[in-house]
Amino acid sequence: MRPGELELGSGLVRLRSKEQARDYIEALLGFYKAKSEEYGGQMGELLRAVRPAEHEPRDPRQQKDGQRPTARGWLRIGSLPVNNSDPQKAMAEVTLRIVDDYKMKAEKTSEALKSLDEIESRNPGPHNLVFFVNRGVPEAVIIEEAVRKQENFAFSANFRAV
């Protein structure tokens, strides 16, 4: 499954088999892990770039060593916070929030994958599964009876009178 086929927002995802459901959840999990690693690498580069020099005064909002960098100069313009005075720290701060979000989504999606095993054991047989996906994370499953093909029996024969 490609990322373009994944429901990363909120909605319903209808899957025709348990195998398809497993593939879908594994694809979501792989996507979130890859994004977390990608942004984690960017965050590492940003944090190395914004390390305060020894002579630089520490930010009073930073309580302990090792805490997240907190950028100065955030202003609210309309509904958005805007930073133009400390862009490196601002970028590191935002990137860290992104990493945290992807890690949380990966954890919840991993839990959904584990739950799928239990769903499969309690509901044997062919089923359609409808996942309620909320902000990219499967949060509920609706199990529908799979539509079975009706077999039409047709009898044809040629008879001859003797």
Backbone hydrogen bonds, N-H to C=O, Kabsch-Sander energy under -0.5 kcal/mol:
donor,donor_aa,acceptor,acceptor_aa,energy
5,E,2,R,-2.1
6,L,3,P,-1.1
8,L,6,L,-1.0
11,G,133,V,-2.6
13,V,131,F,-2.4
14,R,12,L,-0.5
15,L,13,V,-0.5
15,L,129,L,-3.3
21,A,17,S,-1.9
22,R,18,K,-2.4
23,D,19,E,-2.5
24,Y,20,Q,-2.3
25,I,21,A,-2.5
26,E,22,R,-2.7
27,A,23,D,-2.2
28,L,24,Y,-2.3
29,L,25,I,-2.6
30,G,26,E,-2.5
31,F,27,A,-2.3
32,Y,28,L,-2.5
33,K,29,L,-2.4
34,A,30,G,-2.3
35,K,31,F,-2.4
36,S,32,Y,-2.3
37,E,33,K,-2.3
38,E,34,A,-2.5
39,Y,35,K,-2.8
40,G,36,S,-2.1
41,G,37,E,-2.2
42,Q,38,E,-1.7
43,M,39,Y,-2.7
44,G,40,G,-2.2
45,E,41,G,-1.9
46,L,42,Q,-2.4
47,L,43,M,-3.0
48,R,44,G,-2.0
49,A,45,E,-1.6
50,V,46,L,-1.6
51,R,48,R,-0.6
56,E,53,A,-1.0
62,Q,59,D,-1.8
63,Q,61,R,-0.8
67,Q,64,K,-1.6
71,A,69,P,-0.6
75,L,82,V,-2.9
77,I,75,L,-0.7
77,I,80,L,-3.1
78,G,76,R,-0.6
80,L,77,I,-1.8
82,V,75,L,-3.7
84,N,73,G,-0.6
90,A,86,D,-2.5
91,M,87,P,-2.5
92,A,88,Q,-2.2
93,E,89,K,-2.6
94,V,90,A,-2.4
95,T,91,M,-2.7
96,L,92,A,-2.2
97,R,93,E,-1.5
98,I,94,V,-1.9
99,V,95,T,-2.5
100,D,96,L,-2.5
101,D,97,R,-2.1
102,Y,98,I,-2.6
103,K,99,V,-2.5
104,M,100,D,-2.3
105,K,101,D,-2.3
106,A,102,Y,-2.4
107,E,103,K,-2.4
108,K,104,M,-2.4
109,T,105,K,-2.3
110,S,106,A,-2.2
111,E,107,E,-2.0
112,A,108,K,-1.8
113,L,109,T,-2.0
114,K,110,S,-2.0
115,S,111,E,-2.2
116,L,112,A,-1.7
117,D,113,L,-1.0
118,E,114,K,-1.0
119,I,115,S,-2.5
120,E,116,L,-2.5
121,S,117,D,-1.9
122,R,118,E,-2.1
123,N,119,I,-1.5
128,N,144,E,-2.5
129,L,15,L,-2.5
130,V,142,I,-2.8
131,F,13,V,-3.1
131,F,129,L,-0.6
132,F,140,A,-2.8
133,V,11,G,-3.1
133,V,131,F,-0.8
134,N,132,F,-0.6
134,N,137,V,-2.7
135,R,133,V,-0.6
136,G,9,G,-3.4
137,V,134,N,-1.3
139,E,132,F,-3.2
140,A,132,F,-1.1
142,I,130,V,-2.7
143,I,141,V,-0.5
144,E,128,N,-3.0
144,E,142,I,-0.6
146,A,126,P,-1.2
148,R,146,A,-0.6
152,N,150,Q,-0.7
153,F,151,E,-0.5
154,A,152,N,-0.7
155,F,153,F,-0.5
156,S,154,A,-0.6
159,F,157,A,-0.5
